[in-house]
Amino acid sequence: MKKILVFALLCFSAITFAQKPIFTSAKIKSATVYSNSAELLQSASVTLPSGTSEIVIKNVADYVNENTIQIGAPANVTVLSVQFTRNFISEYEIDESNPMIKKVRDSIVLIEKEMGKIANEKVSYSKTIDLLDKNQNVAGQNSGLNVTELIKLVDYYRAKRNELSNLVDTLIEKENKLKDKLSKLNSKLELNTQKQEKSSQGKLVLQVMTDVASSVNLDINYLTNNASWSPFYDLRADNINSPINLMYKAKVVQNTGIDWKKVKLTLSSGNPNQNNTAPILQAWFLRYGYPRTYGYVNDDAKMNEVVVTGYGVKKDAAPQSSISNYTTINENQLNVSFDIDIPYDILSNGKAHSVALKDLKLPATYKYYAVPKVEKEAFLLAEISEYSKFNLLPGEANIIFEGMYVGKTMINPNQTSDTLNLSMGRDKKIAIKREKIADKSGTKFLSNYKEQTFTYDITVKNNKKEAIEMLLKDQYPISTDKEITIELLENVKAKVNAETGILTWDVKLNAGETKKFRISYKVKYPKDKFIDNL
C-alpha cells in the first residue's frame, strides 16, 4: 500500500511540474534613467492555479542586471525562483492569440485540405487511366468484335484517356499554385513569429507557489544598461538688457529591446553602476626602477578661449512657458532627479529623444570679452550669479540671440567661482585688430646675450549703436629659467598678473568710439640658445 502511495505522489509531482508554462507580457509603467543605465518598473497580470506553476514573463529588456531583479507579489503567492533568459524554448511560447498568426495558420489549414482533395482526385484519375491502358488489347483475334464496334471502342478509349489526362494536368497545375501559396504563407508565419520573438527577446522565468487559484498582479523592477540621458539647453536672449530664458532639456536614448509607451520618466544624475566602496590608503614604498623617456612636445602658451560657431539660422520666437509645471526637481544628498508628469513615448531605436524639463529665467549681466592674441573677434558673455540654485548639469547649449540661432556653447556649472559665464556668441559689430609695431620691436646683441623687444598695438572699435563694456585680455611671457629675463615695458594701465603674465583691461566704449592699447616687453637670454615658442 505504501509503494502505491509513493508511486501516486511521484506521478502527481511529475504532472505538476510538467504543466504547460503560463505566458504573460509585462507592461512598462515608469523608467528612471541614469547617465548610463535605467531602472524599469513593469507590471504583469496572470491567472494561477493552486500549487506550483511556471510563469514566463515576456516583453522585458534584452539585457537585465540579474542582481537587481525584484518581483512584487501578493501575500498568498510565494516566488520560489527568478531567472532571466533570452532563449526560452517552448512549444507553447508562440502566442496563438495573435490575430495575424491565427489568420495565417487558418489559411495554411484550408490550403492543406484543398491539396489533400486534389491528391485524392489525382490518384483516382491515374488508376482509371491504368485500367484503360491494361484493357487496350480487348480487340484481339477472338474478341468477336466487328469493325464498327472496334472503331467505337477505339474512339471511346481515345476520348476517355485524353479527358482523364487533361483532368490530371489541371489538378497538377492547381496543386503547384497551392504549393506556391503554402510556401508564401509559411514564410509569412515564420516572419510573424520572428517578429514576436524579437519584440520579446528578454524573458523572466518564475517558479511560484500558491494555495488558492486566483488572478494576481506582479510588479517587476530591474536595472538595464541599454539606456542613458544627457542634459542640453536652449539659451534665448532678446538683447543685452533682458534676462536669459533657459530651456532645460534632456536627450534620452534607449535600446532595451522594448518600446516605452506612455511611460512616466524620471531622469537622475546618479550612477547606480559606479563603485561605491570607499578607498583606503596603504603604505607608499619607494623603489628603484628605470628612467622614463618622454617625447618633447612644443606647446605654445595660450590663454583659455571661448569658441562659438555662428550660422545665422532663424529660430522660433518663444520657448514653452508651461513645461515647468510638469517637472519636479528633487535635490538629494548625492544627486539631482527630475520627475516628469507628462507621459512620453521613447522607442527602442538608439536615437536621441528630446524631453523638455524646465523653463528658467536667469537674471544676467552682459559683458563683452576679447583675447585678440588668440581670436580677433569679441564674444558676448552673460554672467549668472547664484547659479547653483538652478541645479544645472554640464552640457551643450544652443544659443538664440535676438531671435537668431548663432551657434553652440558649453555650460559647466562644476566650478568654484561665484559667477557662471555663458558665452552668447561672437559680435561682428565690434572690430578688433592686434598688430606688431616694427619700429618699436627688434633684436640687439649684447656680448653673450641676445635682447629682443616686442611691441603690439591693440585697436578696438565699437560699431554698435549703443555703448558697451568689454573685458580685454593679452599676455606677455613668463620665465622659468634664471638665464631668461623678461621685462614688461608698457601696458597702458592694465591689471597685471605677474604669476601668469596676463594683462586685463576693463574697457568702456561709446557708440562708434575707438580705443588703442599698447603692450611692450623685452626678453633677454644667452645668444647661443634658442627659444622656440617666443
C-alpha positions in Angstrom: 0.0 0.0 0.0 2.9 2.3 0.9 4.5 1.6 -2.5 1.3 2.5 -4.3 1.0 5.8 -2.3 4.6 6.8 -3.1 4.1 6.0 -6.7 1.0 8.1 -6.8 2.7 11.1 -5.2 5.6 10.8 -7.7 3.2 10.8 -10.6 1.3 13.8 -9.2 4.6 15.7 -8.7 5.7 14.9 -12.3 2.3 16.0 -13.6 2.5 19.2 -11.6 5.9 20.2 -12.8 5.2 19.1 -16.4 2.3 21.6 -16.6 2.5 23.9 -19.6 4.1 27.3 -18.7 1.8 30.2 -18.1 2.8 33.1 -20.5 2.1 36.7 -19.9 3.5 40.0 -21.1 4.9 42.8 -19.0 3.7 46.4 -19.4 6.1 49.2 -18.6 4.8 51.7 -16.1 7.8 54.0 -15.3 11.5 54.4 -16.1 14.2 56.1 -14.1 17.0 56.9 -16.5 20.6 57.4 -15.3 23.7 58.6 -17.2 24.5 55.0 -18.4 21.5 52.8 -17.3 17.8 52.8 -16.5 15.7 51.3 -13.8 12.4 49.9 -15.3 9.2 49.3 -13.4 6.8 46.9 -15.1 3.6 45.0 -14.2 2.1 41.8 -15.4 -1.2 40.0 -14.8 -1.5 36.3 -14.6 -4.1 33.7 -13.6 -2.6 31.0 -11.4 -3.9 27.5 -10.5 -3.3 26.2 -7.0 0.1 24.5 -6.4 3.4 25.2 -8.2 3.4 27.0 -11.5 6.0 28.2 -14.0 5.4 31.7 -15.3 7.2 33.1 -18.4 7.0 36.9 -18.5 7.8 38.3 -21.9 8.4 41.9 -23.1 11.3 42.7 -20.7 14.6 44.3 -21.7 17.1 42.4 -23.8 19.7 42.9 -21.1 18.9 42.8 -17.4 21.2 43.0 -14.4 20.0 39.9 -12.7 21.3 41.0 -9.3 18.7 43.9 -9.4 15.6 41.9 -10.3 12.8 42.4 -7.8 9.4 40.7 -8.0 6.5 42.1 -6.1 3.7 39.5 -5.5 0.6 39.3 -3.2 1.0 37.7 0.2 -0.7 34.4 -0.9 1.9 33.9 -3.7 5.4 32.7 -2.9 8.1 33.3 -5.6 10.4 30.3 -5.4 12.9 31.4 -8.1 13.5 34.0 -10.8 15.6 33.6 -13.9 16.3 35.9 -16.8 16.8 34.4 -20.3 16.7 35.4 -23.9 16.5 31.8 -25.2 13.4 30.3 -23.6 12.3 27.4 -25.9 8.8 26.0 -25.6 6.2 24.6 -27.9 3.8 27.0 -26.1 5.8 30.1 -26.5 4.3 31.5 -29.7 1.2 33.5 -28.9 -1.5 31.9 -31.0 -4.0 34.5 -30.0 -2.1 37.0 -32.2 -4.7 37.7 -34.9 -2.0 37.9 -37.7 -0.6 34.5 -36.8 -4.1 32.9 -36.4 -5.1 34.2 -39.8 -2.0 32.7 -41.5 -2.4 29.4 -39.7 -6.1 29.1 -40.7 -5.2 29.8 -44.3 -2.5 27.1 -44.2 -5.0 24.6 -42.9 -7.5 25.4 -45.7 -4.8 25.1 -48.4 -3.6 21.8 -47.0 -7.1 20.4 -47.0 -7.5 21.5 -50.7 -4.2 19.9 -51.6 -5.4 16.7 -49.9 -8.6 16.6 -52.1 -6.5 17.2 -55.2 -4.2 14.4 -54.3 -7.2 12.0 -53.9 -8.6 13.1 -57.3 -5.2 12.6 -59.0 -5.0 9.0 -57.6 -8.5 8.3 -58.8 -7.8 9.6 -62.3 -4.4 7.8 -62.5 -6.0 4.5 -61.5 -8.7 4.9 -64.2 -6.0 5.6 -66.8 -4.1 2.5 -65.7 -7.2 0.4 -66.0 -7.8 1.7 -69.6 -4.2 1.0 -70.6 -4.4 -2.6 -69.2 -7.6 -3.3 -71.2 -6.4 -1.8 -74.5 -6.0 -5.3 -76.1 -9.6 -6.3 -75.9 -9.8 -6.3 -79.7 -7.8 -9.5 -80.1 -8.3 -12.2 -82.7 -11.0 -13.9 -80.7 -12.7 -10.8 -79.3 -15.8 -11.3 -81.6 -15.9 -7.5 -82.3 -16.8 -6.4 -85.8 -15.1 -3.4 -87.4 -17.9 -0.9 -86.5 -17.8 -1.9 -82.8 -14.0 -1.8 -82.8 -14.0 1.7 -84.2 -16.4 2.8 -81.5 -14.2 1.2 -78.8 -11.1 3.0 -80.1 -12.9 6.3 -80.2 -14.1 5.9 -76.7 -10.7 4.9 -75.4 -9.0 7.9 -77.1 -11.6 10.4 -75.9 -11.7 9.0 -72.3 -8.0 8.8 -72.0 -7.5 12.4 -73.3 -10.2 13.6 -70.9 -8.6 11.9 -67.9 -5.1 13.1 -68.8 -6.3 16.7 -69.2 -8.0 16.5 -65.8 -4.8 15.2 -64.2 -2.8 18.1 -65.8 -5.4 20.6 -64.5 -5.1 19.1 -61.0 -1.2 19.3 -61.2 -1.5 22.9 -62.2 -3.8 23.7 -59.2 -1.5 21.7 -56.9 1.5 23.8 -58.0 -0.3 27.0 -57.4 -1.4 25.9 -53.9 2.2 24.9 -53.1 3.3 28.4 -54.0 0.6 29.9 -51.7 1.6 27.5 -49.0 5.2 28.4 -49.3 4.4 32.1 -49.0 2.1 31.6 -46.0 4.8 29.5 -44.3 7.3 32.3 -44.9 4.8 34.9 -43.6 4.2 32.7 -40.5 7.9 32.5 -39.9 8.3 36.2 -40.3 5.5 36.9 -37.8 6.8 34.5 -35.2 10.3 36.0 -35.6 8.8 39.5 -35.0 7.1 38.2 -32.0 10.3 36.6 -30.7 12.3 39.8 -31.5 9.9 42.1 -29.6 10.1 39.9 -26.5 13.7 38.5 -26.6 14.1 39.2 -22.9 12.1 36.9 -20.6 11.7 36.2 -16.9 11.0 32.7 -15.9 9.4 32.5 -12.4 8.6 29.4 -10.3 5.8 30.4 -7.9 3.5 28.6 -5.5 0.1 29.4 -4.2 -2.5 27.6 -2.1 -5.5 29.1 -3.9 -6.2 29.6 -7.6 -6.5 33.3 -8.3 -5.7 36.1 -10.7 -2.7 38.1 -9.4 -0.7 41.2 -10.4 3.1 41.1 -10.4 5.4 44.2 -10.1 8.7 43.8 -11.8 11.7 46.0 -11.1 15.2 45.8 -12.6 18.2 47.7 -14.0 19.3 47.6 -17.6 22.4 49.2 -19.1 20.9 49.9 -22.6 19.6 53.4 -21.8 21.1 56.8 -21.0 20.4 60.6 -20.9 22.4 63.8 -21.1 21.4 67.4 -20.5 21.3 70.1 -23.1 20.0 73.6 -23.1 18.4 76.4 -25.3 19.7 79.8 -24.3 17.5 82.7 -25.5 18.0 86.4 -25.0 16.3 89.3 -26.8 19.0 91.9 -26.1 21.8 92.7 -23.7 19.3 94.3 -21.3 17.0 91.3 -20.9 17.3 88.1 -18.8 18.2 84.8 -20.3 15.4 82.3 -21.0 16.9 78.9 -20.4 15.1 75.8 -21.6 16.4 72.8 -19.7 16.2 69.7 -21.9 17.4 66.1 -22.0 18.4 63.7 -24.7 17.1 60.3 -23.8 18.4 57.3 -25.6 17.3 53.7 -25.1 17.9 50.4 -26.9 16.5 48.0 -24.4 14.5 45.9 -27.0 11.1 47.2 -25.8 9.4 50.4 -26.7 8.4 52.7 -23.8 4.9 53.8 -24.5 3.2 56.5 -22.3 5.8 56.0 -19.7 6.4 58.2 -16.6 10.0 59.4 -16.8 12.4 60.3 -14.0 15.9 61.5 -15.0 18.6 61.2 -12.4 22.2 62.5 -12.3 23.2 59.5 -10.2 25.1 56.4 -11.4 23.9 53.1 -9.9 26.7 51.1 -11.6 29.7 53.0 -10.1 31.9 51.5 -7.4 30.6 52.6 -4.0 33.5 51.2 -1.9 35.3 54.0 -0.1 39.1 54.0 -0.9 41.7 53.0 1.8 45.2 54.3 1.7 48.1 51.8 2.0 51.7 52.4 2.8 53.7 54.1 0.0 57.1 52.4 -0.5 59.6 53.8 -2.9 61.7 51.5 -5.1 64.3 51.8 -7.8 63.3 51.5 -11.4 64.4 52.5 -14.9 64.2 56.2 -16.0 61.3 57.0 -18.4 61.9 58.8 -21.7 59.3 61.3 -22.8 58.9 62.9 -26.3 59.2 66.6 -26.5 56.0 68.5 -27.2 56.1 72.1 -28.4 53.1 73.7 -26.7 52.7 77.5 -27.2 51.4 79.3 -24.2 47.8 80.0 -24.9 45.0 81.5 -22.9 41.6 79.9 -22.5 39.3 80.8 -25.3 35.6 80.6 -26.0 34.8 79.0 -29.4 31.3 79.6 -30.8 30.2 78.8 -34.3 27.6 81.1 -35.8 25.2 80.1 -38.6 22.6 82.8 -38.6 19.6 80.5 -38.8 16.2 81.9 -37.7 14.5 80.1 -34.8 11.0 80.2 -33.4 10.3 83.1 -31.1 9.5 81.9 -27.6 10.0 78.7 -25.5 7.2 76.7 -24.0 6.5 78.5 -20.7 4.2 75.9 -19.1 6.6 72.9 -19.1 7.9 73.8 -15.6 4.5 73.0 -14.2 5.0 69.3 -15.1 8.6 68.7 -13.8 9.6 68.4 -10.2 13.3 68.7 -9.3 14.4 66.7 -6.3 17.8 67.7 -4.9 19.1 64.7 -2.9 22.2 64.3 -0.9 24.2 62.7 -3.7 22.3 63.5 -7.0 19.6 65.5 -8.6 16.5 63.9 -10.2 13.8 65.3 -12.4 10.3 63.8 -12.1 8.2 64.4 -15.2 4.4 64.2 -15.0 3.9 64.2 -18.8 4.0 60.6 -20.2 6.5 60.1 -23.0 7.0 57.6 -25.8 10.6 56.5 -26.0 11.2 54.0 -28.8 13.9 51.3 -28.6 15.9 52.5 -31.6 19.0 54.0 -30.2 18.1 57.5 -31.3 18.0 60.6 -29.1 14.6 61.7 -27.9 14.2 65.3 -26.7 12.5 65.7 -23.4 11.7 69.2 -22.0 12.4 69.5 -18.3 12.3 73.1 -17.0 11.9 76.6 -18.3 14.1 79.0 -16.3 14.5 82.8 -16.4 18.1 83.6 -15.4 19.0 87.2 -14.4 22.1 88.1 -16.3 24.8 90.8 -16.6 26.2 91.1 -20.1 29.8 91.9 -20.9 31.9 91.6 -24.0 35.1 89.6 -23.9 38.1 89.6 -26.3 41.5 88.0 -26.5 42.9 89.3 -29.8 46.2 87.3 -29.4 44.0 84.2 -29.9 40.8 85.4 -31.6 40.3 88.7 -33.5 36.6 88.9 -32.5 34.6 89.8 -29.4 32.4 87.4 -27.5 29.3 88.3 -25.6 29.3 86.8 -22.1 26.3 86.6 -19.8 27.3 86.5 -16.1 24.9 84.4 -13.9 25.3 84.8 -10.2 24.0 82.2 -7.6 23.7 79.7 -10.4 23.9 76.7 -8.0 20.2 77.1 -7.1 19.2 76.2 -10.7 20.5 72.6 -10.5 22.3 72.9 -13.8 24.4 70.0 -15.1 27.3 70.1 -17.6 26.0 70.0 -21.1 25.9 71.6 -24.6 23.7 74.6 -25.2 22.1 76.2 -28.3 22.3 80.0 -28.4 19.4 82.0 -29.8 20.2 85.8 -29.5 17.9 88.5 -30.8 15.7 85.7 -32.4 18.7 84.2 -34.4 20.4 80.9 -33.8 24.1 81.9 -33.5 25.8 78.6 -32.5 26.6 76.4 -29.6 28.4 76.7 -26.3 29.1 74.6 -23.2 27.6 75.0 -19.8 29.9 73.8 -17.0 28.5 74.6 -13.5 31.1 72.3 -11.8 33.4 75.2 -11.0 34.4 77.1 -7.8 33.8 80.7 -9.0 30.7 82.6 -7.7 29.7 83.6 -11.3 28.9 81.4 -14.2 29.9 82.8 -17.6 27.8 81.8 -20.5 29.1 82.6 -24.0 26.3 84.0 -26.1 28.4 84.1 -29.4 30.5 86.4 -31.4 29.6 90.0 -32.2 30.8 91.1 -35.7 30.0 94.7 -34.9 33.0 95.1 -32.7 36.2 95.4 -34.7 39.5 94.3 -33.1 43.0 94.5 -34.5 46.3 93.4 -33.0 49.4 94.4 -34.9 53.1 94.3 -34.3 54.9 97.8 -34.3 58.0 97.2 -36.4 59.9 100.4 -35.3 59.3 99.5 -31.7 60.4 95.9 -32.0 63.8 94.4 -32.8 66.8 92.4 -31.7 70.0 93.5 -30.1 73.2 91.5 -29.3 75.0 92.4 -26.1 78.2 90.5 -25.6 76.9 87.0 -24.5 73.3 87.9 -24.6 70.5 88.5 -27.1 67.9 91.1 -26.3 64.5 91.0 -28.2 61.8 93.7 -27.8 58.2 93.1 -28.9 55.6 95.9 -29.1 52.0 95.4 -30.1 49.1 97.8 -30.6 45.5 96.6 -29.9 42.8 98.7 -31.6 39.1 98.2 -30.6 36.2 99.9 -32.3 32.6 99.8 -31.3 30.4 99.9 -34.4 27.2 99.3 -32.5 24.6 102.0 -31.8 24.9 101.7 -28.0 27.7 101.8 -25.5 29.4 98.6 -24.4 31.6 97.2 -21.6 34.4 94.9 -22.6 36.9 92.7 -20.8 40.1 92.8 -22.9 43.0 90.4 -22.3 46.5 89.9 -23.6 49.7 88.5 -22.2 53.5 88.6 -22.0 55.8 85.6 -21.5 56.9 84.3 -18.1 60.4 82.9 -17.5 61.1 79.7 -15.5 64.9 79.9 -16.2 67.2 82.3 -14.4 69.1 82.9 -17.6 66.0 84.2 -19.3 64.9 87.7 -18.0 61.7 89.4 -19.1 60.8 93.0 -18.5 57.3 94.5 -19.1 57.9 97.9 -20.7 54.4 99.2 -21.4 50.9 98.0 -20.5 48.6 101.1 -20.7 47.2 100.8 -17.1 46.3 97.2 -17.5 45.8 94.9 -14.5 48.9 92.7 -14.4 49.0 89.2 -13.1 52.8 88.7 -12.6 52.4 85.0 -12.0 50.6 84.2 -15.2 51.7 87.2 -17.4 48.0 88.0 -18.2 47.0 91.6 -18.8 43.4 92.7 -18.3 41.7 96.0 -19.3 38.1 96.9 -18.3 37.1 98.9 -21.4 34.1 101.2 -21.9 33.3 102.2 -25.4 30.6 104.6 -26.6 28.8 104.0 -29.9 31.3 104.5 -32.7 34.2 105.0 -30.3 37.7 103.7 -31.0 40.4 103.0 -28.4 44.0 101.8 -28.7 46.1 99.8 -26.2 49.8 99.1 -26.3 51.8 96.2 -24.8 55.6 96.1 -25.0 58.0 93.7 -23.3 61.7 92.8 -23.6 63.3 89.3 -23.4 67.0 88.8 -22.7 68.7 85.4 -22.9 72.1 83.8 -23.9 72.7 84.3 -27.6 73.9 80.8 -28.2 70.5 79.5 -27.2 67.2 79.4 -29.0 63.7 79.9 -27.6 61.3 78.1 -29.9 58.0 79.5 -28.6 58.7 83.2 -28.4 
